Amino acid sequence: MRNIVKVIVVAIVLGIGLTAFFFTRKSETQTLNPLKTPENVLDATREIAGYKDWTKVNQTPERVESRLSALCARPTQAQIERDAKNPHNDKFITVYVNAIGKDAMMTKKLPKFPVGTVIVKEKLTTAESTEPELLTVMIKREKNYNPMVGDWEFLTFNGAGTETTARGKLENCQSCHLAEKSTDYVSRKGYLPVEIWRKLK
């Protein structure tokens, strides 16, 4: 009788041990296999958190005519004067880049931005605005994420950077950046200061 009881006790202990082992292994597997597709990452706000502490590419907000802002191009003086009386035509931008992309942004004439580069563009209502009305963001992803435009992911956020409003291989963004292949699909024409342009190598 005692032997039977011992066998039962051993079986119970082994059963509990095996259950705990497999449960732990399952939890570890779930932890070690993160979502691989960027669009499936629910909280993109983490990737731009604290961006105001990054390198500020243009210290003074640059004026970009609204119908040209999608092209990231600086308006000519004639265009500025022509549209000066229309308050809806103009926006101002300030651009930030994280430490990973700083060297490519600030020193290279023909940059190749490293994976992990994040570029944040604040869109401001006026040059004196202290808070942006929205953010547009580019994140350099792993090779073959988006070969058509150098593996960049495009995102838009609310002005506070607390809500992602669009992300992924956004067609309207890509159609603009396709023209900038020589600079790794990043146009700096609308905001990189002249003194920095002159030093690019």
C-alpha positions in Angstrom: 0.0 0.0 0.0 2.8 2.4 0.9 4.5 1.7 -2.4 1.3 2.6 -4.3 1.0 5.9 -2.4 4.7 6.7 -3.1 4.1 6.0 -6.9 1.1 8.3 -6.9 2.9 11.1 -5.0 5.9 10.8 -7.4 3.5 10.9 -10.4 1.8 14.0 -9.1 5.1 15.8 -8.4 6.4 14.9 -11.9 3.2 16.1 -13.5 3.4 19.5 -11.7 7.0 19.8 -12.7 6.5 19.0 -16.4 3.5 21.4 -16.5 5.5 24.2 -15.0 8.4 23.5 -17.4 6.3 23.6 -20.6 4.4 26.7 -19.4 7.7 28.5 -18.7 9.1 27.5 -22.1 6.0 28.7 -23.9 6.2 32.1 -22.1 9.9 32.4 -23.0 9.1 31.6 -26.6 6.4 34.3 -26.7 8.8 36.8 -25.2 11.7 36.0 -27.5 9.7 36.2 -30.7 8.6 39.8 -31.1 6.4 41.0 -33.9 8.6 41.2 -37.0 6.5 43.5 -39.2 6.8 47.2 -38.2 3.2 47.9 -39.0 2.2 45.3 -36.4 4.0 47.2 -33.6 1.1 48.8 -31.9 3.0 51.6 -30.2 5.1 53.5 -32.7 5.3 56.5 -30.3 8.2 54.8 -28.5 10.3 55.2 -31.6 10.1 59.0 -31.5 10.0 59.5 -27.7 12.2 62.3 -26.6 13.0 63.5 -30.2 13.3 67.1 -29.1 16.6 66.0 -27.4 18.0 64.8 -30.7 20.0 66.8 -33.2 18.0 69.8 -34.4 18.9 70.0 -38.0 17.6 73.6 -38.6 17.6 75.8 -35.6 15.1 78.3 -37.2 11.8 77.0 -38.6 11.9 77.0 -42.4 9.0 78.3 -44.4 7.6 75.8 -46.9 4.7 76.6 -49.1 1.9 74.1 -48.4 1.5 72.8 -51.9 5.3 72.3 -52.1 5.7 70.9 -48.7 4.9 67.4 -49.9 8.0 67.7 -52.2 10.2 68.9 -49.3 11.3 71.8 -51.4 12.1 75.3 -50.3 9.8 77.9 -52.2 11.5 80.6 -54.3 11.3 84.2 -53.1 8.9 84.9 -56.0 6.5 82.2 -54.7 6.7 83.5 -51.2 5.9 87.1 -52.3 3.1 85.9 -54.5 1.4 83.9 -51.8 2.2 86.2 -48.9 -1.4 87.4 -48.5 -2.9 83.8 -48.3 -2.5 82.5 -44.7 -3.5 79.0 -45.7 -0.6 78.5 -48.2 2.4 78.4 -45.8 3.7 76.0 -43.2 7.0 76.0 -41.3 9.1 73.0 -40.5 11.7 72.0 -38.0 13.6 68.7 -38.5 15.3 66.4 -35.9 17.4 63.3 -36.5 18.5 60.7 -33.9 22.1 59.9 -33.1 22.2 56.9 -35.5 21.5 59.1 -38.5 23.2 62.3 -37.4 26.5 61.9 -39.3 24.7 61.0 -42.6 22.3 63.9 -42.2 24.8 66.6 -41.2 28.1 65.7 -43.0 27.4 63.5 -46.1 26.7 65.0 -49.6 25.4 61.6 -50.7 24.3 60.0 -47.5 23.5 56.3 -46.8 21.5 56.3 -43.6 22.1 53.4 -41.2 19.3 51.1 -40.1 17.6 52.6 -37.1 17.8 56.2 -38.3 14.8 58.2 -37.3 14.0 61.6 -38.9 11.2 63.7 -37.4 9.7 66.7 -39.2 7.6 69.1 -37.2 5.0 71.0 -39.2 4.3 74.3 -37.5 1.5 76.8 -38.2 3.8 79.8 -37.7 7.5 80.4 -37.2 6.7 81.3 -33.6 4.7 78.1 -32.9 5.9 76.3 -29.8 4.0 73.1 -30.6 3.6 71.4 -34.0 0.3 70.7 -35.5 1.5 67.3 -36.8 4.7 65.2 -37.2 5.9 63.3 -40.3 8.5 60.6 -39.6 10.9 58.4 -41.6 12.4 55.3 -40.0 15.1 53.3 -41.7 14.1 49.6 -41.4 16.0 46.4 -42.1 17.1 45.4 -45.6 14.3 44.5 -47.9 11.6 46.0 -45.8 10.8 48.5 -48.6 13.4 48.3 -51.4 11.6 50.7 -53.6 12.5 53.7 -51.4 15.6 52.5 -49.5 13.8 50.5 -46.8 12.2 53.5 -45.2 9.0 53.4 -43.3 6.8 56.5 -43.3 4.7 57.6 -40.4 2.5 60.5 -39.4 1.6 61.5 -35.8 -0.5 64.0 -34.1 1.4 67.2 -33.0 2.0 65.8 -29.5 3.6 62.6 -30.9 1.2 60.6 -28.8 -0.9 59.1 -31.6 0.1 57.4 -34.8 -2.3 58.5 -37.6 -0.7 56.6 -40.5 2.3 54.3 -41.1 3.9 51.9 -43.4 4.7 52.1 -47.1 2.6 55.2 -47.6 2.1 55.9 -51.3 1.8 59.7 -51.0 5.2 59.8 -49.2 6.9 57.3 -51.4 5.9 59.1 -54.6 7.7 62.2 -53.4 10.8 60.5 -52.0 11.4 58.4 -55.1 13.0 61.5 -56.7 15.7 61.6 -54.0 17.5 58.3 -54.7 21.0 59.8 -54.8 20.6 61.0 -51.2 19.0 57.7 -49.9 15.5 59.0 -50.6 15.9 61.9 -48.1 15.5 65.4 -49.4 17.2 68.1 -47.3 16.6 70.9 -49.7 13.8 72.5 -47.6 15.6 72.7 -44.3 19.3 72.0 -44.2 21.1 75.3 -43.5 23.3 76.8 -46.1 26.4 76.7 -43.9 25.9 73.0 -43.4 25.4 72.4 -47.2 28.7 74.0 -47.9 30.5 71.5 -45.6 29.0 68.3 -46.9 31.6 65.8 -48.2 
